[in-house]
Amino acid sequence: MSVSRAYAVVVSSIVFLSSLYALADESPEQRLAAAIRYETISYQGPARIDYGQFQKFNRFLERSFPRVFDTLLVEAVNEHSLLMTWQGTDSSLPPVLFTAHSDVVPIEPGTEPDWPHPPFAGVISQENIYGRGTLDDKQGLMGWLEAAEGLLAEHFSPRRTLVFAFGHDEEVGGREGAREMAELMAGRGMQFAWMIDEGGLIVADNPLVADRPVALVNIAEKAYVTLTLTATGEGGHSSSPPAISTIGRLAAALARIEANPFPARLSEPVVAMLEAVAPYTQQPERFIFSNLWLTGPLVASQMSGERLTSAFVRSTTALTMFNAGVKENVVPQRAEAKINFRLLPGDTVESLIERIEGIVDDPEVTIESGNWDGLPGIANKDGEGFVVIAKAVAAVYPQALVVPSLLTATTDTRHYIELARDQYRFHGVLVDSAQTPSIHGTGEYISVASYLRSIDIAREILLGAAAGDAPVAVQ
């Protein structure tokens, strides 16, 4: 038997045995492990997506959370996304929206043996749950449902209407899921007081605050924009090449772009984060972060020099695709490249294109931007939603420091910008810095204890949102 065949047999056996184990023990962690076994993978090419897995996953949710599906109004949108409405008793209060997604990214081919357990086996081992989606984002979706199911078991009835929107294609843009649900709700005239999507986490070992966990509540996210650069020119036989080939012309343009990164600067969410942690840091950081009006340029410069923090202080440039040529002895007439940008708040698509046109400065290279959805604004760090989240964290992790922050990635939030005044990104999962690279990477996992506590935080958030009060800011 080949190594690959033997590996496949082992995987199948683990999945089968894990499924039996899940049926025997209906605990929250076992339900999350079972959720991981549904291979709800979003591939870039839609033809590769197995939508049957999404249908099976949704039926699994219905079996796992009977009170939710019996009590809430549950609608399937574009077949695979779920929109759930928990009607409140006071219709005068604007509702609150909670979002997550059921799809996951693929496993990089060839890396399967590098996982401590097969990525879709849903194995619980050494107090951890392993598998693709344990952090991004099935734990978020399952956590909201676990919290709602528990409240319904206690016969809880919300004063304010709560809405859950679970998309099925966030990893490829959310246009069939979140956007469709947003358009449906907009057509009904729905407006939300605030919303929570995926994103922020509780970091156990933040280097700036060593003695307590730090809950990063994202009040903004970077915009996602891809530009396509195309060079056209003479082609022909490689024995008689043109003076400047399309590949050479485009490569030179890309080199100029990469050599001219965006300048580093502190955006409003990052300023808010640094000022919030300042009282809990040691000198000289305490002085530096407390006086950003003076030290801001220095801080931005220092942060831009580290790969882990550079994305917080500059709009980033990533050369991701290059396509040209059909044969080794044919000079192509066309060369194309794609560059993915993540823009800080304040940078726009228009300013991006103007900047890149100035750097390229070549009429033979065209620049096009694909259609992209709206750019989310910056949520109120003193708003009701932030306060509800902060109180929920404090109830479960009393020592945690809750601070506003910036999400350097992109979420489905942008599809809801016309529906919610304030948009936050947070799931109450405690992680350490060594764990975060497994998001979209190899060996993704969540600890059982962290997941169970994230459900407790979700419960507290739902209670706070459902009350519909105007809470006093947490100090």
C-alpha positions in Angstrom: 0.0 0.0 0.0 1.3 3.4 -0.9 2.0 6.1 1.7 -0.8 8.3 0.3 -3.2 5.4 0.3 -2.3 4.5 3.9 -2.7 8.1 4.9 -6.2 8.2 3.4 -7.2 5.0 5.2 -6.1 6.4 8.5 -8.0 9.7 7.9 -11.2 7.8 7.0 -10.9 5.7 10.1 -10.3 8.7 12.4 -13.3 10.5 10.8 -15.6 7.5 11.3 -14.5 6.9 14.9 -14.7 10.6 15.7 -18.3 10.7 14.3 -19.3 7.8 16.6 -17.7 9.6 19.5 -19.5 12.8 18.7 -22.8 11.0 18.8 -22.0 9.6 22.2 -21.2 12.9 23.8 -23.3 16.0 23.0 -21.1 18.6 24.6 -20.3 21.9 23.0 -16.7 20.9 22.2 -18.0 17.7 20.6 -20.4 19.6 18.5 -17.7 21.9 17.3 -15.5 18.9 16.5 -18.4 17.5 14.5 -18.9 20.8 12.7 -15.2 20.6 11.5 -15.9 17.3 9.8 -18.1 19.0 7.2 -15.7 20.1 4.4 -17.4 23.4 3.7 -14.5 24.6 1.6 -14.6 27.7 -0.5 -12.4 27.3 -3.5 -11.5 30.3 -5.8 -13.1 28.3 -8.6 -16.8 27.8 -7.9 -16.9 24.6 -9.9 -14.7 22.9 -7.2 -17.0 23.7 -4.3 -19.0 20.8 -2.9 -22.3 22.6 -2.0 -23.6 19.3 -0.7 -21.3 19.7 2.3 -23.0 23.0 3.1 -26.4 21.5 3.0 -25.3 18.7 5.3 -23.7 21.2 7.7 -27.0 23.2 7.9 -29.0 20.0 8.6 -26.4 19.2 11.3 -27.0 22.7 12.9 -30.8 22.0 12.9 -30.3 18.7 14.7 -27.8 20.3 17.1 -29.8 23.4 18.1 -33.5 22.4 18.0 -34.7 25.3 20.2 -33.0 27.8 18.0 -34.6 26.4 14.8 -38.0 25.9 16.5 -38.1 29.4 18.0 -36.3 31.8 15.7 -37.4 32.6 12.2 -34.8 30.7 10.1 -34.4 31.5 6.4 -32.1 30.0 3.8 -30.6 32.6 1.6 -29.1 31.4 -1.7 -29.7 27.9 -0.3 -26.6 27.8 1.9 -26.5 30.9 4.0 -28.7 31.2 7.1 -30.6 34.3 8.3 -32.1 33.9 11.8 -34.3 36.4 13.5 -35.0 36.2 17.3 -37.9 38.6 17.7 -37.8 40.9 20.6 -40.7 42.1 22.7 -40.0 45.9 22.1 -40.3 46.7 18.4 -39.3 50.3 19.1 -35.7 49.2 19.7 -33.4 48.9 16.7 -32.1 45.3 16.4 -28.6 44.0 16.8 -26.8 41.9 14.1 -24.4 39.0 14.8 -22.5 37.5 11.8 -20.2 34.6 11.2 -19.5 32.2 8.3 -19.6 28.5 7.7 -17.0 28.2 4.9 -13.3 27.6 5.4 -10.2 27.9 3.2 -8.7 24.9 1.5 -5.8 22.9 2.8 -2.5 23.6 0.9 -1.8 20.5 -1.1 1.0 18.4 0.3 0.7 19.9 3.8 -1.8 17.3 5.1 0.8 15.2 6.9 2.1 18.3 8.7 -1.1 18.6 10.6 -1.0 17.0 14.1 -4.4 15.5 13.2 -6.1 15.3 9.8 -7.6 18.8 9.1 -11.2 17.6 8.7 -11.2 14.9 11.3 -12.4 17.1 14.1 -10.2 15.4 16.7 -10.1 16.5 20.4 -6.7 15.7 21.9 -4.8 17.1 24.9 -7.6 19.5 25.6 -7.6 21.0 22.2 -9.9 20.8 19.2 -8.0 20.4 15.9 -9.2 21.1 12.4 -9.8 23.7 9.7 -12.3 26.2 11.0 -11.7 25.9 14.7 -10.6 29.5 14.7 -11.9 30.8 11.4 -14.8 30.7 11.8 -16.9 27.7 12.8 -16.2 28.4 16.4 -17.8 31.9 16.0 -20.9 30.5 14.3 -21.2 27.6 16.7 -20.5 29.8 19.7 -23.5 32.1 18.9 -25.8 29.2 18.5 -24.6 27.5 21.7 -25.3 30.7 23.6 -28.7 31.2 22.0 -29.7 27.5 22.6 -28.7 27.8 26.2 -30.7 31.0 26.7 -33.8 29.4 25.1 -33.5 26.4 27.4 -33.8 28.9 30.3 -37.0 30.4 28.6 -35.2 33.7 27.9 -37.0 36.2 25.7 -35.1 39.2 24.4 -36.5 42.7 24.7 -34.6 43.7 21.6 -34.7 41.7 18.3 -31.5 39.8 17.6 -30.5 38.7 14.1 -27.9 36.1 13.1 -26.5 36.1 9.6 -24.3 33.2 8.8 -22.7 33.4 5.3 -21.4 30.5 3.3 -18.8 32.3 1.1 -16.9 34.8 3.2 -13.6 33.3 2.2 -14.2 34.2 -1.5 -15.8 37.6 -1.0 -19.3 37.0 0.5 -21.2 38.1 -2.6 -23.5 35.1 -2.6 -24.0 35.0 1.1 -23.5 38.1 3.2 -24.3 40.5 0.4 -27.5 38.7 -0.5 -28.6 38.7 3.1 -27.8 42.4 3.5 -29.8 43.2 0.4 -32.7 41.2 1.7 -32.7 43.0 5.0 -32.2 46.4 3.4 -35.3 45.6 1.3 -37.2 45.1 4.5 -36.1 48.4 5.8 -34.0 46.9 8.6 -31.5 49.1 10.5 -29.3 47.8 13.3 -28.0 49.7 16.3 -24.7 47.9 16.0 -23.3 44.6 14.8 -20.5 42.1 15.6 -18.6 40.1 13.0 -15.5 37.9 13.3 -12.1 39.3 13.9 -10.8 40.4 17.3 -9.5 37.9 19.8 -8.2 37.8 23.3 -4.4 37.6 23.3 -2.9 35.9 26.3 0.7 37.0 25.7 0.5 40.5 24.3 4.2 41.8 24.5 3.1 45.3 25.7 1.0 44.1 28.6 2.6 41.0 30.1 0.6 40.5 33.2 -3.0 40.2 31.7 -4.7 39.1 28.6 -5.7 41.8 26.1 -9.1 41.7 24.3 -8.7 43.3 20.9 -12.1 44.6 19.8 -11.7 45.7 16.2 -13.5 49.0 15.5 -12.3 49.0 11.9 -10.8 46.8 9.2 -8.5 47.4 6.3 -10.1 47.5 2.8 -9.3 44.8 0.3 -8.5 45.9 -3.2 -6.8 44.0 -6.0 -5.4 45.8 -9.1 -4.7 44.1 -12.4 -1.7 45.4 -14.3 -1.4 44.4 -18.0 1.5 45.1 -20.4 1.0 44.6 -24.1 3.5 44.8 -26.9 5.3 43.0 -29.7 5.6 39.2 -29.5 7.0 36.7 -31.8 9.9 34.2 -32.1 12.4 34.2 -29.2 15.2 34.3 -31.7 14.3 37.9 -32.6 13.0 39.4 -29.4 11.8 43.0 -29.1 14.0 45.5 -27.2 11.5 45.6 -24.3 9.4 42.5 -23.8 5.9 42.6 -22.1 7.4 40.5 -19.3 10.3 42.9 -18.8 8.0 46.0 -19.0 5.6 44.6 -16.4 8.3 43.2 -14.2 9.9 46.7 -14.1 6.6 48.2 -13.1 6.1 45.7 -10.4 9.6 46.3 -9.0 9.0 50.0 -8.9 5.7 49.4 -7.0 7.3 47.1 -4.5 10.2 49.5 -4.0 7.8 52.3 -3.1 5.6 51.1 -0.2 2.9 53.3 1.4 4.3 55.6 4.1 3.8 54.5 7.6 1.2 56.3 9.7 -1.0 55.9 12.8 -4.7 55.6 11.9 -7.4 56.3 14.4 -8.0 52.7 15.5 -4.3 52.1 16.2 -4.0 55.4 18.1 -7.0 54.3 20.2 -5.4 50.9 20.9 -2.0 52.4 21.9 -3.6 55.0 24.1 -5.7 52.3 25.8 -2.8 50.1 26.7 -0.5 53.0 27.7 -1.5 53.1 31.4 -0.7 49.3 31.7 2.8 49.4 30.1 6.2 50.1 31.6 8.4 53.1 30.8 9.3 54.4 28.3 6.4 52.8 26.4 3.9 54.5 28.8 5.2 57.9 28.0 5.5 57.2 24.3 2.0 55.8 23.9 0.5 58.6 26.1 2.0 61.3 24.0 1.3 60.1 20.4 0.8 63.7 19.3 4.5 64.0 19.8 5.8 60.5 19.3 3.4 59.2 16.7 5.8 59.4 13.7 8.5 57.5 15.7 6.0 54.8 16.8 4.8 54.4 13.2 8.3 54.1 11.9 9.3 51.5 14.5 6.2 49.5 13.9 6.7 49.5 10.2 10.0 47.8 10.6 8.6 44.7 12.0 6.6 42.3 9.9 4.1 41.5 12.7 3.2 45.2 13.2 3.9 46.7 9.8 0.3 46.0 8.6 -1.1 48.1 11.5 0.6 51.3 10.3 0.7 51.1 6.5 -1.5 50.1 3.6 0.2 47.0 2.4 1.2 45.9 -1.1 1.4 42.2 -2.0 2.4 40.9 -5.5 0.3 37.8 -5.7 0.0 36.6 -9.3 1.9 36.8 -12.6 0.8 35.3 -15.9 2.6 35.4 -19.2 3.7 33.2 -22.0 2.6 29.9 -23.6 5.9 28.4 -24.7 9.6 28.8 -23.9 10.5 30.1 -27.4 7.6 32.5 -27.9 7.7 36.1 -26.7 4.3 36.8 -25.3 2.3 39.8 -26.5 0.6 40.1 -23.2 1.7 39.9 -19.5 -0.6 40.3 -16.6 -0.1 40.6 -12.8 -2.3 41.0 -9.8 -1.5 43.1 -6.7 -3.5 42.8 -3.6 -3.6 45.9 -1.3 -5.0 46.2 2.2 -5.8 49.8 2.8 -5.7 51.6 6.1 -8.7 53.7 7.1 -8.4 57.0 5.2 -6.9 55.5 2.0 -9.4 55.1 -0.9 -9.4 53.0 -4.1 -9.2 56.3 -6.0 -6.1 57.5 -4.2 -4.6 54.0 -4.5 -5.0 54.0 -8.3 -3.6 57.5 -8.6 -0.6 56.5 -6.5 0.1 53.4 -8.6 -0.3 55.2 -11.9 2.3 57.7 -10.7 4.8 55.0 -9.7 4.3 52.9 -12.9 4.4 55.9 -15.2 4.2 53.8 -18.3 1.4 54.2 -20.9 2.0 50.7 -22.1 0.9 49.3 -18.7 -2.8 49.5 -18.0 -4.2 49.4 -14.4 -7.7 48.1 -13.6 -9.4 47.6 -10.3 -12.1 44.9 -9.9 -15.4 45.7 -8.4 -15.2 45.7 -4.6 -17.8 46.4 -2.0 -17.9 49.3 0.4 -15.2 50.4 2.8 -16.3 50.1 6.4 -15.9 53.1 8.6 -14.6 53.4 12.1 -17.0 52.3 14.9 -17.5 54.3 18.1 -15.1 53.0 20.7 -17.4 54.4 23.4 -20.6 53.2 21.8 -23.2 50.8 23.2 -21.9 47.8 21.3 -18.3 48.3 22.5 -19.5 48.6 26.1 -21.6 45.4 25.8 -18.6 43.5 24.5 -16.3 44.9 27.2 -18.7 44.0 30.0 -19.1 40.5 28.6 -15.3 40.0 28.5 -15.0 41.3 32.1 -17.6 38.8 33.3 -15.6 35.9 32.0 -12.0 37.2 32.1 -12.0 39.8 35.0 -8.3 40.6 34.5 -8.5 41.2 30.8 -7.8 44.6 29.3 -10.3 45.5 26.6 -9.0 47.8 24.0 -10.1 49.0 20.5 -8.1 47.8 17.6 -7.7 47.5 13.9 -8.3 44.3 11.9 -5.6 44.0 9.3 -7.6 41.4 7.3 -11.1 41.7 5.7 -14.5 40.3 6.7 -18.1 40.2 5.5 -18.7 43.4 7.6 -18.4 45.5 4.5 -21.6 44.1 3.1 -23.5 45.5 6.1 -22.2 49.0 6.2 -25.5 50.5 5.1 -27.4 48.6 7.8 -25.5 49.1 11.0 -24.3 52.4 12.6 -21.4 50.8 14.4 -19.6 47.6 13.3 -17.4 45.6 15.6 -15.3 42.5 15.1 -14.8 40.2 18.0 -15.1 36.6 19.1 -14.2 35.9 22.7 -11.5 33.3 22.0 -8.3 33.3 24.1 -5.2 32.6 22.0 -1.5 33.0 22.3 0.6 34.5 19.7 2.1 31.2 18.6 -1.5 30.0 17.8 -2.6 32.7 15.4 -0.4 31.7 12.4 -2.6 28.5 12.2 -5.5 30.7 10.9 -5.5 29.8 7.2 -2.4 27.8 7.9 -1.3 24.4 9.1 -2.4 22.8 12.4 -5.4 25.1 13.2 -6.8 24.5 16.7 -8.6 25.9 19.6 -8.4 24.9 23.2 -11.5 23.4 24.8 -11.3 25.8 27.7 -11.0 28.8 25.4 -14.0 27.7 23.3 -16.2 27.0 26.3 -15.4 30.5 27.7 -16.0 32.1 24.3 -19.6 30.7 24.6 -19.9 32.3 28.0 -18.8 35.6 26.5 -21.3 35.2 23.6 -24.0 34.5 26.1 -23.2 37.7 28.0 -23.1 39.7 24.8 -26.5 38.4 23.7 -27.9 39.3 27.1 -26.5 42.8 27.0 -27.7 43.3 23.4 -31.1 41.9 24.1 -31.7 44.2 27.1 -31.7 47.3 24.8 -30.4 49.6 27.5 -27.9 52.4 27.1 -25.1 51.1 29.4 -22.5 53.2 31.1 -19.0 53.0 29.7 -16.7 50.5 31.3 -13.7 52.1 33.0 
